[in-house]
Amino acid sequence: MSLSMNTRDKRRRISLLAAAIAFVALFITVIAGNQSLGFGRSISGIDQKALLVMAGTIFISQALAKLVAERALKRRADQLKSKEHQGG
């Protein structure tokens, strides 16, 4: 079980990092006024801002999910410690 929790934590970190990179890349693109986004096709400023909002939303949701998971693990560890002290 410890290995799977460790793997889940790594996945959360990677997804959080990927969301942060996407957000920063889109933010820089919007600030620079680059309409092509590197794909060879032009995209409107409104669509760029919509993509930026989506990337920001994904980043925030990933960060919140990581915080919730960490708090749940900490609470579980605290419960196990208190049971050990009571039982032992």
PDB file with SEQRES, HELIX, SHEET and CRYST1 records, atoms N, CA, C and O in Angstrom:
SEQRES   1 A   88  MET SER LEU SER MET ASN THR ARG ASP LYS ARG ARG ARG          
SEQRES   2 A   88  ILE SER LEU LEU ALA ALA ALA ILE ALA PHE VAL ALA LEU          
SEQRES   3 A   88  PHE ILE THR VAL ILE ALA GLY ASN GLN SER LEU GLY PHE          
SEQRES   4 A   88  GLY ARG SER ILE SER GLY ILE ASP GLN LYS ALA LEU LEU          
SEQRES   5 A   88  VAL MET ALA GLY THR ILE PHE ILE SER GLN ALA LEU ALA          
SEQRES   6 A   88  LYS LEU VAL ALA GLU ARG ALA LEU LYS ARG ARG ALA ASP          
SEQRES   7 A   88  GLN LEU LYS SER LYS GLU HIS GLN GLY GLY                      
HELIX    1 AA1 SER A    2  ALA A   32  1                                  31    
HELIX    2 AA2 GLY A   45  GLY A   87  1                                  43    
CRYST1    1.000    1.000    1.000  90.00  90.00  90.00 P 1           1          
ATOM      1  N   MET A   1       0.823  -1.193   0.000  1.00  0.00           N  
ATOM      2  CA  MET A   1       0.000   0.000   0.000  1.00  0.00           C  
ATOM      3  C   MET A   1       0.868   1.258   0.000  1.00  0.00           C  
ATOM      4  O   MET A   1       0.512   2.265  -0.612  1.00  0.00           O  
ATOM      5  N   SER A   2       1.988   1.193   0.678  1.00  0.00           N  
ATOM      6  CA  SER A   2       2.879   2.346   0.735  1.00  0.00           C  
ATOM      7  C   SER A   2       3.424   2.685  -0.651  1.00  0.00           C  
ATOM      8  O   SER A   2       3.568   3.854  -1.008  1.00  0.00           O  
ATOM      9  N   LEU A   3       3.724   1.644  -1.421  1.00  0.00           N  
ATOM     10  CA  LEU A   3       4.250   1.870  -2.761  1.00  0.00           C  
ATOM     11  C   LEU A   3       3.209   2.538  -3.648  1.00  0.00           C  
ATOM     12  O   LEU A   3       3.540   3.442  -4.415  1.00  0.00           O  
ATOM     13  N   SER A   4       1.963   2.107  -3.553  1.00  0.00           N  
ATOM     14  CA  SER A   4       0.933   2.714  -4.394  1.00  0.00           C  
ATOM     15  C   SER A   4       0.676   4.165  -3.986  1.00  0.00           C  
ATOM     16  O   SER A   4       0.417   5.008  -4.844  1.00  0.00           O  
ATOM     17  N   MET A   5       0.745   4.466  -2.682  1.00  0.00           N  
ATOM     18  CA  MET A   5       0.571   5.844  -2.241  1.00  0.00           C  
ATOM     19  C   MET A   5       1.726   6.703  -2.751  1.00  0.00           C  
ATOM     20  O   MET A   5       1.523   7.849  -3.152  1.00  0.00           O  
ATOM     21  N   ASN A   6       2.929   6.151  -2.735  1.00  0.00           N  
ATOM     22  CA  ASN A   6       4.083   6.875  -3.237  1.00  0.00           C  
ATOM     23  C   ASN A   6       3.931   7.136  -4.736  1.00  0.00           C  
ATOM     24  O   ASN A   6       4.263   8.220  -5.217  1.00  0.00           O  
ATOM     25  N   THR A   7       3.435   6.153  -5.463  1.00  0.00           N  
ATOM     26  CA  THR A   7       3.217   6.308  -6.897  1.00  0.00           C  
ATOM     27  C   THR A   7       2.148   7.354  -7.166  1.00  0.00           C  
ATOM     28  O   THR A   7       2.292   8.163  -8.082  1.00  0.00           O  
ATOM     29  N   ARG A   8       1.085   7.348  -6.385  1.00  0.00           N  
ATOM     30  CA  ARG A   8       0.032   8.355  -6.547  1.00  0.00           C  
ATOM     31  C   ARG A   8       0.569   9.755  -6.297  1.00  0.00           C  
ATOM     32  O   ARG A   8       0.227  10.696  -7.013  1.00  0.00           O  
ATOM     33  N   ASP A   9       1.413   9.889  -5.279  1.00  0.00           N  
ATOM     34  CA  ASP A   9       1.986  11.195  -4.975  1.00  0.00           C  
ATOM     35  C   ASP A   9       2.866  11.673  -6.126  1.00  0.00           C  
ATOM     36  O   ASP A   9       2.837  12.851  -6.482  1.00  0.00           O  
ATOM     37  N   LYS A  10       3.641  10.771  -6.706  1.00  0.00           N  
ATOM     38  CA  LYS A  10       4.479  11.145  -7.849  1.00  0.00           C  
ATOM     39  C   LYS A  10       3.621  11.571  -9.030  1.00  0.00           C  
ATOM     40  O   LYS A  10       3.950  12.534  -9.723  1.00  0.00           O  
ATOM     41  N   ARG A  11       2.524  10.859  -9.264  1.00  0.00           N  
ATOM     42  CA  ARG A  11       1.631  11.219 -10.367  1.00  0.00           C  
ATOM     43  C   ARG A  11       1.019  12.596 -10.133  1.00  0.00           C  
ATOM     44  O   ARG A  11       0.899  13.397 -11.060  1.00  0.00           O  
ATOM     45  N   ARG A  12       0.633  12.864  -8.889  1.00  0.00           N  
ATOM     46  CA  ARG A  12       0.060  14.174  -8.586  1.00  0.00           C  
ATOM     47  C   ARG A  12       1.083  15.279  -8.803  1.00  0.00           C  
ATOM     48  O   ARG A  12       0.753  16.345  -9.323  1.00  0.00           O  
ATOM     49  N   ARG A  13       2.319  15.024  -8.407  1.00  0.00           N  
ATOM     50  CA  ARG A  13       3.367  16.026  -8.607  1.00  0.00           C  
ATOM     51  C   ARG A  13       3.613  16.282 -10.086  1.00  0.00           C  
ATOM     52  O   ARG A  13       3.756  17.429 -10.510  1.00  0.00           O  
ATOM     53  N   ILE A  14       3.660  15.207 -10.868  1.00  0.00           N  
ATOM     54  CA  ILE A  14       3.904  15.349 -12.304  1.00  0.00           C  
ATOM     55  C   ILE A  14       2.755  16.090 -12.970  1.00  0.00           C  
ATOM     56  O   ILE A  14       2.981  16.971 -13.799  1.00  0.00           O  
ATOM     57  N   SER A  15       1.527  15.740 -12.613  1.00  0.00           N  
ATOM     58  CA  SER A  15       0.385  16.422 -13.231  1.00  0.00           C  
ATOM     59  C   SER A  15       0.323  17.882 -12.810  1.00  0.00           C  
ATOM     60  O   SER A  15      -0.058  18.741 -13.605  1.00  0.00           O  
ATOM     61  N   LEU A  16       0.695  18.171 -11.569  1.00  0.00           N  
ATOM     62  CA  LEU A  16       0.731  19.564 -11.119  1.00  0.00           C  
ATOM     63  C   LEU A  16       1.797  20.344 -11.874  1.00  0.00           C  
ATOM     64  O   LEU A  16       1.565  21.482 -12.281  1.00  0.00           O  
ATOM     65  N   LEU A  17       2.946  19.745 -12.059  1.00  0.00           N  
ATOM     66  CA  LEU A  17       4.027  20.388 -12.812  1.00  0.00           C  
ATOM     67  C   LEU A  17       3.613  20.620 -14.268  1.00  0.00           C  
ATOM     68  O   LEU A  17       3.872  21.688 -14.824  1.00  0.00           O  
ATOM     69  N   ALA A  18       2.975  19.625 -14.884  1.00  0.00           N  
ATOM     70  CA  ALA A  18       2.535  19.768 -16.271  1.00  0.00           C  
ATOM     71  C   ALA A  18       1.497  20.883 -16.403  1.00  0.00           C  
ATOM     72  O   ALA A  18       1.544  21.670 -17.349  1.00  0.00           O  
ATOM     73  N   ALA A  19       0.570  20.948 -15.463  1.00  0.00           N  
ATOM     74  CA  ALA A  19      -0.450  22.007 -15.501  1.00  0.00           C  
ATOM     75  C   ALA A  19       0.191  23.377 -15.317  1.00  0.00           C  
ATOM     76  O   ALA A  19      -0.214  24.344 -15.962  1.00  0.00           O  
ATOM     77  N   ALA A  20       1.183  23.463 -14.445  1.00  0.00           N  
ATOM     78  CA  ALA A  20       1.880  24.735 -14.228  1.00  0.00           C  
ATOM     79  C   ALA A  20       2.630  25.162 -15.485  1.00  0.00           C  
ATOM     80  O   ALA A  20       2.610  26.337 -15.850  1.00  0.00           O  
ATOM     81  N   ILE A  21       3.288  24.221 -16.144  1.00  0.00           N  
ATOM     82  CA  ILE A  21       4.020  24.534 -17.375  1.00  0.00           C  
ATOM     83  C   ILE A  21       3.061  24.999 -18.468  1.00  0.00           C  
ATOM     84  O   ILE A  21       3.349  25.958 -19.184  1.00  0.00           O  
ATOM     85  N   ALA A  22       1.931  24.325 -18.593  1.00  0.00           N  
ATOM     86  CA  ALA A  22       0.937  24.727 -19.604  1.00  0.00           C  
ATOM     87  C   ALA A  22       0.419  26.123 -19.312  1.00  0.00           C  
ATOM     88  O   ALA A  22       0.281  26.939 -20.223  1.00  0.00           O  
ATOM     89  N   PHE A  23       0.134  26.403 -18.055  1.00  0.00           N  
ATOM     90  CA  PHE A  23      -0.373  27.723 -17.691  1.00  0.00           C  
ATOM     91  C   PHE A  23       0.657  28.804 -17.996  1.00  0.00           C  
ATOM     92  O   PHE A  23       0.322  29.831 -18.588  1.00  0.00           O  
ATOM     93  N   VAL A  24       1.890  28.585 -17.603  1.00  0.00           N  
ATOM     94  CA  VAL A  24       2.944  29.581 -17.839  1.00  0.00           C  
ATOM     95  C   VAL A  24       3.171  29.785 -19.341  1.00  0.00           C  
ATOM     96  O   VAL A  24       3.343  30.915 -19.797  1.00  0.00           O  
ATOM     97  N   ALA A  25       3.171  28.692 -20.102  1.00  0.00           N  
ATOM     98  CA  ALA A  25       3.377  28.809 -21.550  1.00  0.00           C  
ATOM     99  C   ALA A  25       2.259  29.615 -22.199  1.00  0.00           C  
ATOM    100  O   ALA A  25       2.520  30.486 -23.029  1.00  0.00           O  
ATOM    101  N   LEU A  26       1.021  29.329 -21.825  1.00  0.00           N  
ATOM    102  CA  LEU A  26      -0.093  30.084 -22.385  1.00  0.00           C  
ATOM    103  C   LEU A  26      -0.076  31.533 -21.916  1.00  0.00           C  
ATOM    104  O   LEU A  26      -0.402  32.437 -22.685  1.00  0.00           O  
ATOM    105  N   PHE A  27       0.299  31.757 -20.668  1.00  0.00           N  
ATOM    106  CA  PHE A  27       0.375  33.116 -20.136  1.00  0.00           C  
ATOM    107  C   PHE A  27       1.396  33.945 -20.916  1.00  0.00           C  
ATOM    108  O   PHE A  27       1.120  35.083 -21.293  1.00  0.00           O  
ATOM    109  N   ILE A  28       2.561  33.375 -21.150  1.00  0.00           N  
ATOM    110  CA  ILE A  28       3.603  34.084 -21.905  1.00  0.00           C  
ATOM    111  C   ILE A  28       3.135  34.354 -23.333  1.00  0.00           C  
ATOM    112  O   ILE A  28       3.401  35.421 -23.887  1.00  0.00           O  
ATOM    113  N   THR A  29       2.438  33.384 -23.928  1.00  0.00           N  
ATOM    114  CA  THR A  29       1.932  33.555 -25.288  1.00  0.00           C  
ATOM    115  C   THR A  29       0.916  34.688 -25.358  1.00  0.00           C  
ATOM    116  O   THR A  29       0.940  35.492 -26.290  1.00  0.00           O  
ATOM    117  N   VAL A  30       0.025  34.752 -24.375  1.00  0.00           N  
ATOM    118  CA  VAL A  30      -0.985  35.815 -24.358  1.00  0.00           C  
ATOM    119  C   VAL A  30      -0.320  37.171 -24.143  1.00  0.00           C  
ATOM    120  O   VAL A  30      -0.648  38.142 -24.823  1.00  0.00           O  
ATOM    121  N   ILE A  31       0.607  37.234 -23.205  1.00  0.00           N  
ATOM    122  CA  ILE A  31       1.306  38.496 -22.913  1.00  0.00           C  
ATOM    123  C   ILE A  31       2.094  38.971 -24.145  1.00  0.00           C  
ATOM    124  O   ILE A  31       2.107  40.162 -24.456  1.00  0.00           O  
ATOM    125  N   ALA A  32       2.748  38.034 -24.840  1.00  0.00           N  
ATOM    126  CA  ALA A  32       3.562  38.393 -26.003  1.00  0.00           C  
ATOM    127  C   ALA A  32       2.708  38.741 -27.217  1.00  0.00           C  
ATOM    128  O   ALA A  32       3.197  39.349 -28.169  1.00  0.00           O  
ATOM    129  N   GLY A  33       1.429  38.357 -27.186  1.00  0.00           N  
ATOM    130  CA  GLY A  33       0.560  38.652 -28.316  1.00  0.00           C  
ATOM    131  C   GLY A  33       0.787  37.730 -29.501  1.00  0.00           C  
ATOM    132  O   GLY A  33       0.423  38.067 -30.628  1.00  0.00           O  
ATOM    133  N   ASN A  34       1.383  36.571 -29.261  1.00  0.00           N  
ATOM    134  CA  ASN A  34       1.635  35.602 -30.321  1.00  0.00           C  
ATOM    135  C   ASN A  34       0.326  34.899 -30.657  1.00  0.00           C  
ATOM    136  O   ASN A  34      -0.231  34.191 -29.819  1.00  0.00           O  
ATOM    137  N   GLN A  35      -0.164  35.089 -31.871  1.00  0.00           N  
ATOM    138  CA  GLN A  35      -1.458  34.530 -32.261  1.00  0.00           C  
ATOM    139  C   GLN A  35      -1.363  33.104 -32.791  1.00  0.00           C  
ATOM    140  O   GLN A  35      -2.396  32.460 -32.975  1.00  0.00           O  
ATOM    141  N   SER A  36      -0.157  32.584 -33.044  1.00  0.00           N  
ATOM    142  CA  SER A  36      -0.055  31.264 -33.673  1.00  0.00           C  
ATOM    143  C   SER A  36       0.034  30.130 -32.662  1.00  0.00           C  
ATOM    144  O   SER A  36      -0.263  28.987 -33.010  1.00  0.00           O  
ATOM    145  N   LEU A  37       0.425  30.399 -31.444  1.00  0.00           N  
ATOM    146  CA  LEU A  37       0.612  29.375 -30.411  1.00  0.00           C  
ATOM    147  C   LEU A  37       1.564  28.265 -30.830  1.00  0.00           C  
ATOM    148  O   LEU A  37       1.591  27.203 -30.207  1.00  0.00           O  
ATOM    149  N   GLY A  38       2.337  28.498 -31.872  1.00  0.00           N  
ATOM    150  CA  GLY A  38       3.333  27.523 -32.302  1.00  0.00           C  
ATOM    151  C   GLY A  38       2.781  26.389 -33.132  1.00  0.00           C  
ATOM    152  O   GLY A  38       3.518  25.450 -33.435  1.00  0.00           O  
ATOM    153  N   PHE A  39       1.505  26.432 -33.519  1.00  0.00           N  
ATOM    154  CA  PHE A  39       0.915  25.338 -34.280  1.00  0.00           C  
ATOM    155  C   PHE A  39       0.752  25.677 -35.761  1.00  0.00           C  
ATOM    156  O   PHE A  39       0.246  24.861 -36.531  1.00  0.00           O  
ATOM    157  N   GLY A  40       1.173  26.864 -36.158  1.00  0.00           N  
ATOM    158  CA  GLY A  40       1.079  27.247 -37.556  1.00  0.00           C  
ATOM    159  C   GLY A  40      -0.257  27.849 -37.945  1.00  0.00           C  
ATOM    160  O   GLY A  40      -0.390  28.400 -39.038  1.00  0.00           O  
ATOM    161  N   ARG A  41      -1.249  27.755 -37.070  1.00  0.00           N  
ATOM    162  CA  ARG A  41      -2.557  28.362 -37.349  1.00  0.00           C  
ATOM    163  C   ARG A  41      -2.769  29.514 -36.385  1.00  0.00           C  
ATOM    164  O   ARG A  41      -2.273  29.497 -35.259  1.00  0.00           O  
ATOM    165  N   SER A  42      -3.494  30.494 -36.828  1.00  0.00           N  
ATOM    166  CA  SER A  42      -3.772  31.652 -35.986  1.00  0.00           C  
ATOM    167  C   SER A  42      -4.963  31.362 -35.080  1.00  0.00           C  
ATOM    168  O   SER A  42      -5.920  30.699 -35.481  1.00  0.00           O  
ATOM    169  N   ILE A  43      -4.888  31.863 -33.870  1.00  0.00           N  
ATOM    170  CA  ILE A  43      -5.976  31.689 -32.912  1.00  0.00           C  
ATOM    171  C   ILE A  43      -6.314  33.068 -32.346  1.00  0.00           C  
ATOM    172  O   ILE A  43      -5.420  33.866 -32.066  1.00  0.00           O  
ATOM    173  N   SER A  44      -7.583  33.338 -32.182  1.00  0.00           N  
ATOM    174  CA  SER A  44      -7.998  34.676 -31.743  1.00  0.00           C  
ATOM    175  C   SER A  44      -7.585  34.928 -30.290  1.00  0.00           C  
ATOM    176  O   SER A  44      -7.333  33.999 -29.522  1.00  0.00           O  
ATOM    177  N   GLY A  45      -7.525  36.199 -29.948  1.00  0.00           N  
ATOM    178  CA  GLY A  45      -7.165  36.580 -28.586  1.00  0.00           C  
ATOM    179  C   GLY A  45      -8.170  36.072 -27.563  1.00  0.00           C  
ATOM    180  O   GLY A  45      -7.794  35.696 -26.452  1.00  0.00           O  
ATOM    181  N   ILE A  46      -9.443  36.060 -27.930  1.00  0.00           N  
ATOM    182  CA  ILE A  46     -10.474  35.561 -27.012  1.00  0.00           C  
ATOM    183  C   ILE A  46     -10.271  34.076 -26.743  1.00  0.00           C  
ATOM    184  O   ILE A  46     -10.386  33.623 -25.605  1.00  0.00           O  
ATOM    185  N   ASP A  47      -9.965  33.318 -27.802  1.00  0.00           N  
ATOM    186  CA  ASP A  47      -9.712  31.888 -27.632  1.00  0.00           C  
ATOM    187  C   ASP A  47      -8.455  31.640 -26.798  1.00  0.00           C  
ATOM    188  O   ASP A  47      -8.404  30.712 -25.991  1.00  0.00           O  
ATOM    189  N   GLN A  48      -7.442  32.488 -27.007  1.00  0.00           N  
ATOM    190  CA  GLN A  48      -6.226  32.362 -26.200  1.00  0.00           C  
ATOM    191  C   GLN A  48      -6.542  32.575 -24.725  1.00  0.00           C  
ATOM    192  O   GLN A  48      -6.065  31.834 -23.866  1.00  0.00           O  
ATOM    193  N   LYS A  49      -7.341  33.582 -24.441  1.00  0.00           N  
ATOM    194  CA  LYS A  49      -7.690  33.859 -23.049  1.00  0.00           C  
ATOM    195  C   LYS A  49      -8.531  32.737 -22.455  1.00  0.00           C  
ATOM    196  O   LYS A  49      -8.398  32.413 -21.275  1.00  0.00           O  
ATOM    197  N   ALA A  50      -9.399  32.145 -23.275  1.00  0.00           N  
ATOM    198  CA  ALA A  50     -10.191  31.004 -22.808  1.00  0.00           C  
ATOM    199  C   ALA A  50      -9.274  29.822 -22.474  1.00  0.00           C  
ATOM    200  O   ALA A  50      -9.461  29.152 -21.458  1.00  0.00           O  
ATOM    201  N   LEU A  51      -8.287  29.575 -23.332  1.00  0.00           N  
ATOM    202  CA  LEU A  51      -7.323  28.507 -23.053  1.00  0.00           C  
ATOM    203  C   LEU A  51      -6.524  28.805 -21.790  1.00  0.00           C  
ATOM    204  O   LEU A  51      -6.235  27.902 -21.005  1.00  0.00           O  
ATOM    205  N   LEU A  52      -6.172  30.059 -21.599  1.00  0.00           N  
ATOM    206  CA  LEU A  52      -5.439  30.457 -20.405  1.00  0.00           C  
ATOM    207  C   LEU A  52      -6.276  30.216 -19.150  1.00  0.00           C  
ATOM    208  O   LEU A  52      -5.769  29.717 -18.145  1.00  0.00           O  
ATOM    209  N   VAL A  53      -7.551  30.570 -19.214  1.00  0.00           N  
ATOM    210  CA  VAL A  53      -8.441  30.338 -18.066  1.00  0.00           C  
ATOM    211  C   VAL A  53      -8.568  28.846 -17.793  1.00  0.00           C  
ATOM    212  O   VAL A  53      -8.549  28.425 -16.637  1.00  0.00           O  
ATOM    213  N   MET A  54      -8.698  28.041 -18.847  1.00  0.00           N  
ATOM    214  CA  MET A  54      -8.803  26.588 -18.662  1.00  0.00           C  
ATOM    215  C   MET A  54      -7.526  26.017 -18.050  1.00  0.00           C  
ATOM    216  O   MET A  54      -7.581  25.185 -17.144  1.00  0.00           O  
ATOM    217  N   ALA A  55      -6.387  26.466 -18.548  1.00  0.00           N  
ATOM    218  CA  ALA A  55      -5.118  25.977 -18.003  1.00  0.00           C  
ATOM    219  C   ALA A  55      -4.976  26.387 -16.540  1.00  0.00           C  
ATOM    220  O   ALA A  55      -4.506  25.600 -15.718  1.00  0.00           O  
ATOM    221  N   GLY A  56      -5.375  27.603 -16.215  1.00  0.00           N  
ATOM    222  CA  GLY A  56      -5.327  28.054 -14.827  1.00  0.00           C  
ATOM    223  C   GLY A  56      -6.257  27.255 -13.941  1.00  0.00           C  
ATOM    224  O   GLY A  56      -5.908  26.918 -12.810  1.00  0.00           O  
ATOM    225  N   THR A  57      -7.441  26.949 -14.448  1.00  0.00           N  
ATOM    226  CA  THR A  57      -8.400  26.147 -13.685  1.00  0.00           C  
ATOM    227  C   THR A  57      -7.859  24.744 -13.426  1.00  0.00           C  
ATOM    228  O   THR A  57      -7.986  24.213 -12.323  1.00  0.00           O  
ATOM    229  N   ILE A  58      -7.263  24.158 -14.440  1.00  0.00           N  
ATOM    230  CA  ILE A  58      -6.682  22.824 -14.272  1.00  0.00           C  
ATOM    231  C   ILE A  58      -5.541  22.868 -13.259  1.00  0.00           C  
ATOM    232  O   ILE A  58      -5.436  21.992 -12.400  1.00  0.00           O  
ATOM    233  N   PHE A  59      -4.694  23.881 -13.359  1.00  0.00           N  
ATOM    234  CA  PHE A  59      -3.586  24.007 -12.413  1.00  0.00           C  
ATOM    235  C   PHE A  59      -4.096  24.143 -10.979  1.00  0.00           C  
ATOM    236  O   PHE A  59      -3.599  23.475 -10.072  1.00  0.00           O  
ATOM    237  N   ILE A  60      -5.083  25.004 -10.779  1.00  0.00           N  
ATOM    238  CA  ILE A  60      -5.625  25.215  -9.431  1.00  0.00           C  
ATOM    239  C   ILE A  60      -6.278  23.941  -8.906  1.00  0.00           C  
ATOM    240  O   ILE A  60      -6.114  23.597  -7.736  1.00  0.00           O  
ATOM    241  N   SER A  61      -7.017  23.239  -9.765  1.00  0.00           N  
ATOM    242  CA  SER A  61      -7.659  22.006  -9.308  1.00  0.00           C  
ATOM    243  C   SER A  61      -6.631  20.934  -8.973  1.00  0.00           C  
ATOM    244  O   SER A  61      -6.818  20.177  -8.019  1.00  0.00           O  
ATOM    245  N   GLN A  62      -5.554  20.857  -9.737  1.00  0.00           N  
ATOM    246  CA  GLN A  62      -4.488  19.901  -9.431  1.00  0.00           C  
ATOM    247  C   GLN A  62      -3.812  20.244  -8.098  1.00  0.00           C  
ATOM    248  O   GLN A  62      -3.515  19.362  -7.292  1.00  0.00           O  
ATOM    249  N   ALA A  63      -3.577  21.534  -7.885  1.00  0.00           N  
ATOM    250  CA  ALA A  63      -2.949  21.961  -6.625  1.00  0.00           C  
ATOM    251  C   ALA A  63      -3.852  21.650  -5.436  1.00  0.00           C  
ATOM    252  O   ALA A  63      -3.381  21.174  -4.403  1.00  0.00           O  
ATOM    253  N   LEU A  64      -5.141  21.916  -5.581  1.00  0.00           N  
ATOM    254  CA  LEU A  64      -6.080  21.609  -4.499  1.00  0.00           C  
ATOM    255  C   LEU A  64      -6.165  20.106  -4.241  1.00  0.00           C  
ATOM    256  O   LEU A  64      -6.225  19.674  -3.090  1.00  0.00           O  
ATOM    257  N   ALA A  65      -6.171  19.312  -5.308  1.00  0.00           N  
ATOM    258  CA  ALA A  65      -6.212  17.857  -5.144  1.00  0.00           C  
ATOM    259  C   ALA A  65      -4.978  17.358  -4.401  1.00  0.00           C  
ATOM    260  O   ALA A  65      -5.073  16.464  -3.560  1.00  0.00           O  
ATOM    261  N   LYS A  66      -3.827  17.935  -4.709  1.00  0.00           N  
ATOM    262  CA  LYS A  66      -2.600  17.533  -4.021  1.00  0.00           C  
ATOM    263  C   LYS A  66      -2.655  17.916  -2.547  1.00  0.00           C  
ATOM    264  O   LYS A  66      -2.249  17.133  -1.688  1.00  0.00           O  
ATOM    265  N   LEU A  67      -3.151  19.111  -2.247  1.00  0.00           N  
ATOM    266  CA  LEU A  67      -3.266  19.535  -0.852  1.00  0.00           C  
ATOM    267  C   LEU A  67      -4.238  18.648  -0.073  1.00  0.00           C  
ATOM    268  O   LEU A  67      -3.961  18.261   1.063  1.00  0.00           O  
ATOM    269  N   VAL A  68      -5.366  18.332  -0.684  1.00  0.00           N  
ATOM    270  CA  VAL A  68      -6.353  17.470  -0.018  1.00  0.00           C  
ATOM    271  C   VAL A  68      -5.765  16.092   0.245  1.00  0.00           C  
ATOM    272  O   VAL A  68      -5.953  15.531   1.324  1.00  0.00           O  
ATOM    273  N   ALA A  69      -5.057  15.549  -0.731  1.00  0.00           N  
ATOM    274  CA  ALA A  69      -4.454  14.229  -0.565  1.00  0.00           C  
ATOM    275  C   ALA A  69      -3.396  14.239   0.543  1.00  0.00           C  
ATOM    276  O   ALA A  69      -3.323  13.310   1.348  1.00  0.00           O  
ATOM    277  N   GLU A  70      -2.584  15.285   0.575  1.00  0.00           N  
ATOM    278  CA  GLU A  70      -1.561  15.371   1.622  1.00  0.00           C  
ATOM    279  C   GLU A  70      -2.184  15.482   3.008  1.00  0.00           C  
ATOM    280  O   GLU A  70      -1.708  14.863   3.959  1.00  0.00           O  
ATOM    281  N   ARG A  71      -3.249  16.272   3.121  1.00  0.00           N  
ATOM    282  CA  ARG A  71      -3.922  16.415   4.417  1.00  0.00           C  
ATOM    283  C   ARG A  71      -4.568  15.101   4.838  1.00  0.00           C  
ATOM    284  O   ARG A  71      -4.546  14.745   6.017  1.00  0.00           O  
ATOM    285  N   ALA A  72      -5.139  14.383   3.884  1.00  0.00           N  
ATOM    286  CA  ALA A  72      -5.764  13.097   4.201  1.00  0.00           C  
ATOM    287  C   ALA A  72      -4.712  12.093   4.678  1.00  0.00           C  
ATOM    288  O   ALA A  72      -4.947  11.351   5.631  1.00  0.00           O  
ATOM    289  N   LEU A  73      -3.570  12.072   4.022  1.00  0.00           N  
ATOM    290  CA  LEU A  73      -2.496  11.165   4.439  1.00  0.00           C  
ATOM    291  C   LEU A  73      -1.975  11.528   5.826  1.00  0.00           C  
ATOM    292  O   LEU A  73      -1.705  10.653   6.649  1.00  0.00           O  
ATOM    293  N   LYS A  74      -1.840  12.824   6.073  1.00  0.00           N  
ATOM    294  CA  LYS A  74      -1.365  13.273   7.385  1.00  0.00           C  
ATOM    295  C   LYS A  74      -2.374  12.911   8.462  1.00  0.00           C  
ATOM    296  O   LYS A  74      -1.993  12.448   9.537  1.00  0.00           O  
ATOM    297  N   ARG A  75      -3.656  13.119   8.186  1.00  0.00           N  
ATOM    298  CA  ARG A  75      -4.699  12.779   9.156  1.00  0.00           C  
ATOM    299  C   ARG A  75      -4.706  11.279   9.431  1.00  0.00           C  
ATOM    300  O   ARG A  75      -4.855  10.855  10.577  1.00  0.00           O  
ATOM    301  N   ARG A  76      -4.544  10.479   8.383  1.00  0.00           N  
ATOM    302  CA  ARG A  76      -4.512   9.018   8.542  1.00  0.00           C  
ATOM    303  C   ARG A  76      -3.312   8.603   9.383  1.00  0.00           C  
ATOM    304  O   ARG A  76      -3.435   7.737  10.250  1.00  0.00           O  
ATOM    305  N   ALA A  77      -2.167   9.202   9.141  1.00  0.00           N  
ATOM    306  CA  ALA A  77      -0.970   8.882   9.922  1.00  0.00           C  
ATOM    307  C   ALA A  77      -1.157   9.275  11.383  1.00  0.00           C  
ATOM    308  O   ALA A  77      -0.741   8.541  12.279  1.00  0.00           O  
ATOM    309  N   ASP A  78      -1.779  10.424  11.630  1.00  0.00           N  
ATOM    310  CA  ASP A  78      -2.049  10.852  13.000  1.00  0.00           C  
ATOM    311  C   ASP A  78      -3.009   9.903  13.705  1.00  0.00           C  
ATOM    312  O   ASP A  78      -2.836   9.610  14.888  1.00  0.00           O  
ATOM    313  N   GLN A  79      -4.017   9.423  12.990  1.00  0.00           N  
ATOM    314  CA  GLN A  79      -4.959   8.474  13.575  1.00  0.00           C  
ATOM    315  C   GLN A  79      -4.264   7.170  13.939  1.00  0.00           C  
ATOM    316  O   GLN A  79      -4.522   6.600  14.999  1.00  0.00           O  
ATOM    317  N   LEU A  80      -3.384   6.697  13.064  1.00  0.00           N  
ATOM    318  CA  LEU A  80      -2.653   5.460  13.348  1.00  0.00           C  
ATOM    319  C   LEU A  80      -1.738   5.630  14.555  1.00  0.00           C  
ATOM    320  O   LEU A  80      -1.618   4.721  15.376  1.00  0.00           O  
ATOM    321  N   LYS A  81      -1.093   6.789  14.667  1.00  0.00           N  
ATOM    322  CA  LYS A  81      -0.224   7.048  15.810  1.00  0.00           C  
ATOM    323  C   LYS A  81      -1.024   7.075  17.110  1.00  0.00           C  
ATOM    324  O   LYS A  81      -0.592   6.525  18.122  1.00  0.00           O  
ATOM    325  N   SER A  82      -2.180   7.711  17.076  1.00  0.00           N  
ATOM    326  CA  SER A  82      -2.986   7.794  18.297  1.00  0.00           C  
ATOM    327  C   SER A  82      -3.519   6.412  18.692  1.00  0.00           C  
ATOM    328  O   SER A  82      -3.637   6.119  19.882  1.00  0.00           O  
ATOM    329  N   LYS A  83      -3.841   5.566  17.717  1.00  0.00           N  
ATOM    330  CA  LYS A  83      -4.282   4.205  18.030  1.00  0.00           C  
ATOM    331  C   LYS A  83      -3.145   3.390  18.635  1.00  0.00           C  
ATOM    332  O   LYS A  83      -3.369   2.586  19.541  1.00  0.00           O  
ATOM    333  N   GLU A  84      -1.934   3.593  18.140  1.00  0.00           N  
ATOM    334  CA  GLU A  84      -0.775   2.870  18.687  1.00  0.00           C  
ATOM    335  C   GLU A  84      -0.528   3.269  20.135  1.00  0.00           C  
ATOM    336  O   GLU A  84      -0.227   2.419  20.973  1.00  0.00           O  
ATOM    337  N   HIS A  85      -0.654   4.567  20.434  1.00  0.00           N  
ATOM    338  CA  HIS A  85      -0.436   5.036  21.794  1.00  0.00           C  
ATOM    339  C   HIS A  85      -1.519   4.551  22.740  1.00  0.00           C  
ATOM    340  O   HIS A  85      -1.238   4.265  23.903  1.00  0.00           O  
ATOM    341  N   GLN A  86      -2.745   4.454  22.266  1.00  0.00           N  
ATOM    342  CA  GLN A  86      -3.842   3.995  23.095  1.00  0.00           C  
ATOM    343  C   GLN A  86      -3.747   2.489  23.328  1.00  0.00           C  
ATOM    344  O   GLN A  86      -3.992   2.007  24.434  1.00  0.00           O  
ATOM    345  N   GLY A  87      -3.396   1.762  22.293  1.00  0.00           N  
ATOM    346  CA  GLY A  87      -3.354   0.306  22.389  1.00  0.00           C  
ATOM    347  C   GLY A  87      -2.076  -0.228  23.001  1.00  0.00           C  
ATOM    348  O   GLY A  87      -2.062  -1.344  23.521  1.00  0.00           O  
ATOM    349  N   GLY A  88      -1.019   0.532  22.950  1.00  0.00           N  
ATOM    350  CA  GLY A  88       0.269  -0.006  23.350  1.00  0.00           C  
ATOM    351  C   GLY A  88       0.712   0.519  24.636  1.00  0.00           C  
ATOM    352  O   GLY A  88       1.787   0.157  25.113  1.00  0.00           O  
TER     353      GLY A  88                                                      
END                                                                             
